[in-house]
Amino acid sequence: MIKITQVTQKMGETILRIQADFPDGSIKTVEVDYSEVEERLKHIRELLGREPNEQDFKDAIKAIVNETRAAKRPLEKKFPFEEYINVDLEAK
């Protein structure tokens, strides 16, 4: 589920407040700066050679929320940090 619940403007910025369900079963509110959506729509115009439509707008929002969902997912692999203390990570 992805729903825009509020749109606010402050100091010239448009913020979309979006409610979305996450893989852990929770429902969270995500704030997205419209400029991020706008950038994706500009890429669509450049790539496809046409003006973005409403479906492109929805797809851009969904992509941003899905990226947020993925970023909130914990890594499954644990790394042995202690083994790398005082080790030059650029050395071969």
Solvent accessible surface area in square Angstrom, and as a share of the most:
residue,aa,sasa,rsa
1,M,83,0.37
2,I,47,0.24
3,K,114,0.48
4,I,75,0.38
5,T,73,0.43
6,Q,82,0.36
7,V,86,0.50
8,T,50,0.29
9,Q,141,0.63
10,K,122,0.51
11,M,197,0.88
12,G,84,0.81
13,E,90,0.40
14,T,29,0.17
15,I,22,0.11
16,L,8,0.04
17,R,95,0.35
18,I,0,0.00
19,Q,66,0.29
20,A,0,0.00
21,D,52,0.27
22,F,11,0.05
23,P,91,0.57
24,D,108,0.56
25,G,64,0.62
26,S,38,0.25
27,I,106,0.54
28,K,74,0.32
29,T,74,0.43
30,V,21,0.12
31,E,96,0.43
32,V,6,0.03
33,D,45,0.23
34,Y,65,0.25
35,S,60,0.38
36,E,73,0.33
37,V,0,0.00
38,E,73,0.33
39,E,89,0.40
40,R,64,0.23
41,L,21,0.10
42,K,80,0.34
43,H,97,0.43
44,I,35,0.18
45,R,102,0.37
46,E,129,0.58
47,L,144,0.72
48,L,108,0.54
49,G,70,0.67
50,R,97,0.35
51,E,114,0.51
52,P,38,0.24
53,N,79,0.40
54,E,138,0.62
55,Q,90,0.40
56,D,15,0.08
57,F,61,0.25
58,K,106,0.45
59,D,61,0.31
60,A,6,0.04
61,I,8,0.04
62,K,87,0.37
63,A,38,0.29
64,I,8,0.04
65,V,0,0.00
66,N,72,0.37
67,E,91,0.41
68,T,32,0.19
69,R,41,0.15
70,A,51,0.39
71,A,87,0.67
72,K,125,0.53
73,R,139,0.51
74,P,110,0.69
75,L,135,0.67
76,E,166,0.75
77,K,131,0.55
78,K,162,0.69
79,F,99,0.41
80,P,55,0.34
81,F,144,0.60
82,E,129,0.58
83,E,122,0.55
84,Y,111,0.42
85,I,119,0.60
86,N,153,0.78
87,V,74,0.43
88,D,93,0.48
89,L,134,0.67
90,E,160,0.72
91,A,67,0.52
92,K,245,1.04
